[in-house]
């Protein structure tokens, strides 16, 4: 049963997103369709290796970065740091202009930054694709051709863009991470029981992390979705949503959180109701705050991105481009995941941290 929150929390009646599965290529589907599997594998090898600096100084390039980085999750901030550190190791001469906003609720602010970015005439623009308005800006930038577009946090090319794709999509396959969490919950619950889902905002990420989870669980278990809410990727809204659903129903195996900020809102509500540990909650992404929460027995599980690889991938794609080897850049780079559960051995966790945060562990 679904409920309406009166305190500006968006109620989820149905997930009528602009995104439907048929609009996107899945990672392997796209690589196979475009015969990019070998190119992808070779590029992936470069990401894993130490940086190979330019032998000759390049003409200075201008990069503009527009990120929804003002949130608890440190993914976007770490991405920028790993990107710049790799650029420096590669000895690439560059100027970086960055704009940080809040996720979901500052689309207009992002739009202003994008307009400013275009006026800068950058060689590269790094942005994301989540809301409908993002799509329009992306199409405008791609049509200009002068500025090469790197789309961050999306790895599934739009089919309608056909041969007019951005320079490269870089991130971690949301659907793959979601199925890893889904399989965990199926195993933990023996595929039976009730659960709730807290989405971010209407858009691509909520679709891939939330809607696809529900579809997967419906297909592969008898788990029953009983509550679902939008939260605008806002911790306080997530807390209020969780309190609302717990006031109505505590017969839940788990509450599925679509992001770090949402997970922390759920944790606060569960603590307030003395239900922490009884109803499980997951993180998404495995950033520093989530890992600390797991170590402190506040969070039950997360799907951890090998985070810094995405920043490295952006730098290496630019290096290939400015050395006239753009033909070696695949249209997609999708990084790897690891499942991290409460109770993980400290040595194993440190090993994963060293791998995921090879450039940003101390940042």
Protein Blocks (a to p, Z undefined) as FASTA:
>chain_A
ZZddfehpacdfbdcdfbdfklpccfklmmmmnopmmmmmmmmmmmmpccdddfbdcddd
dddddddfbcfblklmmmmmmmmmmmmmnopacddddddddehjlmmmmmmmmmmmmmno
pabdcdddfbfmlmmmmmmmmmnomaccddehiabdcfklmmmccfbdcdddfklmmmmm
mmmmmmmnnopacdddddfbecjklmmmmmmmmmmmmmmmcbdcfbdcdehhpaklmmmm
mmmmmmmoccbfbdcdfbfklmmmmmmmmmmnopghjaccddehjpaklmmmmmnomafb
dcdddfklmmmmmmmmmmmmmnopmmmpcfbdcdddddddehiafklmmmmmmmmmmmlm
mZZ
